[in-house]
Amino acid sequence: MKNFKRIIAAVSAAALAATAMFSAVSVSAVDMVEKEIEYTGPSENAFNLENDGVSLRMNLYNTWGQETTDLANTGAFQEKISVTFTVDGLGDNSANIAEDGTETPYEAFLSGSIGTDSYWGPTADDNTVENKSVAIEGDGTYTAEFLLNDPADTILCLILSTNINVYQYTETGKPADSGITFSIDSVTTMAEGSITDPDVPEGTIGTAAIIGSIGATSVWGADEVTEGSKVANVNGDAQYEVEWKVTDGGTEKIEFLAVQIPGLSSDKYADLAVKVDGVYVDGKEVEGYTTSAEAINLAYTEGGAACTRIYLIDGWAGTGVADLAADTAITESLKVVFTVSGTGAEGTSNVSNYDKGDVTRDGVVNLYDAIEIAKYMMKMITLDEEQLTVGDMNGDSVVNLYDAIAVCNIIMGK
């Protein structure tokens, strides 16, 4: 009993220290890391006029009228796209001057359509984001930004738009005759995984979860999973598992269940392959489970970016997949184990091969495991997916003091 109290005291002290640390330091996003988007221009149609036939623009990617494909338009784009550019030939001019002497300051902004977001200027009615213009005060280097509400994998159109009147510089109205040049210095977006989220490890491609309906409960994303369920933070080639813990009594009839992995698609990874290794209902493997040809869609899209979807049964969307029988009774849990390959990166499996509580993975559950949990709570160390899984003793999807106490109970034989 004395040993048990000493262990609890040590772990509790560590927890209090962690709490004090959290109260002193706010948890926020780390400094964002930018990554370059390949730019190969300018091509012949890049420097051109806006639709008003007067204002100068620089097309980066535009296949909707002025054919320009100078920008790599597929990849992982998140938070924003920034374009740094240099203007030459304006001299000290910084405004359009009307015949009555009225001046309108020069400005530039990014317009176009990226993923599900679009912006076509401050007076457009169908903008989904509010991009800010940058003032152009003569020759110099500037940066304009296209903000993103949602991560995207495709740039449909991107234009550096301005209100600079070409006729103030040439009577021909041709940009090439104006003496003005726009040079694109760099195009960047935020590096994937650069946002700190305590529930999503850095480098995660997409968080896989079982979606669909079991009984009276429906789940349509990783943020909706039931208590005690398990998601998989896919970060490369590895074996993963996801699990749905039944909380409402379950069902004896199913119509739609699938595993969905946002961010992981063949559009992004040309050699992508996904294989189902096993399906488990109420802790028992479904014997003879086979994956039909239509079950795995590596480029599923429905109003958003492409993702991977693994159908188990589909009585709704018309694929006809029925790899899991409709009369399957699910009263406790549903687990799917699958393997991802072809991403070009080595992933971290979340399939647990260790006993609950064995955070150190040394084959025994002892005081060192409780100490590892305490150190994790204090942000002294990080735990990988497997360690987080075996350390989550009570199945609430977090590793904290309660789990350390549960480990102590195992040590004391309780």
N, C-alpha and C positions, 0 to 999 in steps of 0.2 A: 504493500500500500504506500509506503514511503517513497519507493522508486516511482510509482505511478504519479504521485503528487509532484515529485521533483521534475518529471518529464513534462507534466502539464504546466508547471510554473515556467519552465524554460521556453516552451512553445508560446505560452501566453505573453511572456515578456517580449519575445520576438514580435508577436502580433502587435503589442502596444507600441513598440518602436516603429513598426511599419506604419501604424495609424498616425503617429506623430509626424513621420516623414511625409505622408500624403497630405496632411493638413498644412504643412509648411511649403510644399511644392505643388503647384497646380498641374494636373495632368492635361496635357494638350498635345497638339500635333508637333512633331519634330520639324526642324528646318526642312523645307521641301527641297527635293533634288530634281533639277531639270534635266531632261534628256533631249538630244538633238533629233529633229525630223529631217530626213535627207531632202535637200533642195538642189536641183540640177539646172535651174534657169539662169538667166531669162531666155525663154524661147521667143519666137517671132511675134506672137500675139500677146505676150505678157504685158507690155506697156501699151495701154489702150485707153479708151474713153468709157465713162459710165454710160448708163442707158439714156441719160439726159443729153448725150452728144456733146457735152461741154466740159465736164469735170474729168480730171485725170484719175486713172486707176492702175493698179498693178495686179494682174491675175497670177495667182499661185497655182490654183487647181480650179479649172472652170471648163466643163464640157457641155455647158448649157448656153452656148452662143459664141464665145470667143475661145476656141479650142486651145487650152493650156493645161499641160500635165507636168509641171515642173516640180511638183511636190509629191513625196511618197504618201499616198492617201490612205493606206491601210496600216494598222498597228494598234497600239494601246494608248489612247488619249484620255487623260483625266484632268479635272479641275479647270484647265485653260490651255489655250495654244497662244504662244507669244511670238510675234514677228518683230525682229529688230531690223531697221532699214535706214539707209542713208540717202538724203535728198541733196542734190546738187543742181545749180542753175537758177535757183530762186533769188540768189543774192541776199539782200536784206529784206526782201518782200515777205510779208507775213499775213496779207489780207487781200481779198478781192475788192476792187474799188469800182463802184458803180458810177454812171455818168453824173449823178448828183453828188458824188463825193462820199456816199455811204460806204463804209468799210465792213466787210464780213471776214472775220479772222479765219485763216487757213486751219483746217483740221483733217485728221485721218482716223479711220477706224477699220476694223476687220468685219467684213460682211460675208455671208454665205450660210452653208448648212453642214453641220457636223453631227453624225449620229442622229439623235432625235431632237437636237437643238438647232435653232436657226435665228439669224439676225440679218435684217436687210436695211438697216438704217434707223435713225431716231423717229422717223415718221411712219414706219411700216406698221401694219396692224397685226401681223402674224408672228412677231418676234416671241421667242420663248426665253430669251436671256436679255440682259441689259448691259451690253458692251459699252465701255466708256471710250469717247474719242480722245485723241491726243493732239494738243495744239502744235502746229507747225510754224515755228518762228524763224523762218529763213533756212538757209543751208545748215545741215547738221544731221545727227543720228538720233533716231527716236525708236520707241517701242510701243506697239499696239497689241491689245489682248482680246481674244475671243473666249469668253467665259463659258464653262460647261456645267449644266445642271446634273448631267449623268455621264458616266464613262462611255466612251464610244470607240469603235474599231474602224470606222470609215469616215473620211472627209469627202463629202459629196461636192462641196464647192467652197473655196476660200479665196477672198479678194481683199486686197489692201485698197480701200476706197478713200477718196479725198474729195474736197469741194474746190480744188484749185482749178480755176477757169483757164483752159488752154488758150483762149483767144486773147488773154492779156499778154501772151508771149509770142504768138504767131497768128497771122491772118488766115493761114491755111486751115487752122483747126486740127492739124495733125500733130500728135504727141511727139513724133520724131523731129519735127521742125521747131519745137518749143525751146530747145536748148536745156530742158530739164531732164534729169535722169533720176531713177529710183534704183538703188542697189539693195538687194536683200542680203543682210549680213548673217542672219541666223533665224531658224524657226525651231521652236522648242515646245515641249509639253512636259507635264510632271511625270517623273519616273514612277512606273508601276510599283505599288507597295511602299511608296515613300511616306504615306500617311500612317502615323502610329495609331493603332486600334488595339486595345488590350485583348480583344477576342479574335483578331485576325493577324496572324504572324506576318512579318515582313516577307515579301516574295510570293505571297499567295496569288495564284492565277484566278481562282474562283472557289467559293465555298459551296460544296455539294451538300444537298439535302434531299430527303424523300419528300415528294410533293403528291398531293391528291387528297383522297378522303378515306378515312377509316371510321366507321360508325358515324357519330354526330360531329366529328372533328375534321376540319379541312385545313391543310397546310399548303401554302403556295410559295414559300421561300424560306431560306435559312433563318430569317428573323422571326419566323412564326412557329418554329418547332415546339413540340410539347415538352413539358418538364422532364428532364432526365434523358431526352433524346440526344443523338450524337450526329454532328455534322463533320464534314471532312474539308480541311483547308488544303486544297490541291495546289501544290507548288512545283510539280514536275513529274517525271516518270517514276511511278511507285504504285504500290497496292494500297487501297483505301477502303474504309468501311463507313457506312452511314446507318443510323438506326432510328426508328420511330417507336417511342415508348407509348403504349396505349394508356390513356388516362380517363376514358369515358365508357369503359366496358367492352369496347371493340365491336366487331361485326362478324356475321357469317356470310356476308355477300359484299363483294367489292366491284367497283366499276372503273376506277381510274387510279393508278399509282405509277409513279415514275421517279427516277433520280435525275435531278437537274443540276447542272454545273455552269453557272454564268461565268463568262470570261474565257472559257475553254471551248474552242471551236476550230474546225478545219480551215476556216477562213484565215485564222491567225497562225495555225500550225499545220502546214501542208501535209506532214507525215503523221498526223494524229491518229491514234487507234485507241479504242476503249473496249475492254473485255469484261464480261460479268463472270466472276469466279464462284459465286455462291449466293443463294438467297435463303434466309433463315426466318421461319415463322414460329413465334413463341419459343425461341431458343433452339429449334430443331431445323436442320438443313432440309430444304425441299428436295426430295430425291428425284433424280432424272430431270432437273431443271435445265432447259435448253433455251438459248437466245435466238429468236426468229430474225430473219433477214431485215425486217423493218423496225426492229426494237431499238436500235441505236442510231440516233440522228446526231451527227457531229456538227451540223450547221442549222440547228433549229432557230427560227426567228418568228416572233409574233409581237410586233410593235416595239422592238428593241434590238439590241445588238445580238449577233449570233452566239449561241451557246450549245452545249452538249446536253441531250436528253436521252435517258435510258428508260424506255417504256417497259413496265412489268405487265400491265394490263391497260388497255385503252378502249373503253366503251363509249368515249365521247368525241375524240378528235379525228376519228375515221381512219386510223392506221390499221385497225383490225388486230393489233397485238393482243394476245391472250396467253402469254408465257406463264403467268400466274393465274390459276383457275378462278373464275368468278365466284365460285362457292367456297373459296378458301376462308376458313374461320381464323380471325386474328383477334386475340383477346389480351395478349401481353405485349408483344413487340414484333416488329418487322425489321430485319437487317439485310443489307445488300453489301457484298464485298466485290470490288471491281479493280481492274488494273488499267492505268493510263500509261501510254507510251507515245513516243514521237514528238514530245515537246522540246527536245534538245537540252533539257535540264534534268539533273538528278533530283528527284523529289524525296519527301520525308513521309514514310508510311505512318498512318495512324492506327494500323491494325495492331492490337495489343498482344504481345507474346509473354507478358509477365503478370504475376499475381497482383491483385489490387493492393496498393500501398507500397509496392516495391519501386519507389521513385528512383532509387540509385541503380536499379537493375543489376543487383549483385546476387539475386536468387533468394534473398531473405528479407523479411520485413522487420526492421528494427529501429532504434533511436535515430540512426543516420537518415532514415527516410523522413521522419518527422522534422528533423533539422533542415533537410533540403526544402521541405514545404515552407518552413519559417523563413528561410533565406529567399525563396521565391516571392513570398509575401512582402519582403522588405526590398524587393527589386535588386537584390544583390546578385542574383543569377536568373537565367531564363530556363524554362523547361520546354522541351520539344513536344510534339503532338502526342507521342507515345507516353511520355512522362506525365503529361497533363491528364491523359486518359486513366492511367493507373493511379494517379494521385487524387482523382475525383471520387472519393470514397462514397459519398452519398448521392451521386448521380444528378447533381444540380447544375452541372456544366461549368462550375467554377472550382478553383482550388484555393482553399482558405483555412482559417483556424479550425473549423469544424472537421475538415478532412485530417488535419494534423492530430486532433483529438481522437478521431476514429483509428488512425494508425497506432496511437498510444494504447487504445483499447485492445488492438490485436496483440501488441507487445505483451500486455498484461493478461492475455488470455480471456478477455471479456467479450 
